[in-house]
Amino acid sequence: LLIPSWDTEYFEKPEIFPVAGVGSMVSCQRMPENRFNILIEGKSRARLEELPQEIPYRQTRFTLLNEQPVTDPAKQKQLRIELTEGFCSLTDEIVLPDPKRPLGYLADVLLIAAGVSLAEKQRIFSILDVEARVHEVLNLVDQAKLQSSRCNSARGRSPQNPLWN
């Protein structure tokens, strides 16, 4: 991912974020107008090191990074419950995340659904301590719920101030 403001210096080789995801392509569908719908399943995080550019495309070397898992079973169970509640708060449907999926994976999926900027997603995605990442994602979900409740409580009001419309 290119660091924000890349659009003003695109041809001058803008900086990239140092942490990226490594994954496997699950599916690829050809769409109209030579577009593709590609589904990637994340497998790991990696630290990127950009190599000197000898061909028209940028190249990096990567080192796989290890996450710091949550080792306490009671804490794992509690965080899994909180993540499930986070999923449910974003939809009217009942969501039952796959119990075989690790906590970090569930946090990443919820982060993708959270509707925040790419830079914020990248910041949280780069956190290798799974418990800390889960808490960051849950904080985002709590903020989204708070904003939503504020919007819902403002509905139906018609004050003099047009900014409320």
Salt bridges, closest charged atoms under 4 A:
GLU41 OE1 - LYS43 NZ 3.58
GLU41 OE2 - ARG101 NH1 2.57
GLU49 OE2 - ARG61 NH1 3.39
GLU50 OE2 - ARG58 NE 2.56
GLU67 OE2 - ARG45 NH1 2.92
GLU67 OE2 - ARG133 NH2 2.60
ASP108 OD1 - ARG45 NH2 2.79
ASP108 OD1 - ARG133 NE 2.96
GLU120 OE2 - ARG123 NH2 2.93
GLU131 OE2 - LYS75 NZ 3.45
GLU131 OE2 - HIS135 NE2 3.63
GLU136 OE1 - ARG123 NH2 2.78
ASP142 OD1 - LYS145 NZ 3.61
